[in-house]
């Protein structure tokens, strides 16, 4: 009877020591999830608006828009290969910071500030930056 009582109190103490904070109270996890959500949101906005934007600004038909999106998709494998080589040299957190900087610059660069001066090359370069 004493062994049972002693082991029960020991397990209660170990359960209290193993309690962890909820995940939503961990700032690093929540910031990472928020950034992941924003990145996916920006990528989805780019993909869903490509045909509309290219038709409105550049007069592209659906075939040209599709070719552009296929070209962007074909860049994914070389980019991933290059990133794998970079990850052997740099830490993951450095690569993530540079990816976020590239995304921010691309989002700012793809915006149309003056409707008369929106160029095809501006859209292509910054859309690739967002996609990759």
Secondary structure as UniProt FT lines:
FT   HELIX           2..17
FT   HELIX           23..25
FT   HELIX           27..58
FT   HELIX           62..87
FT   TURN            88..89
FT   HELIX           92..110
FT   HELIX           115..117
FT   HELIX           120..131
//
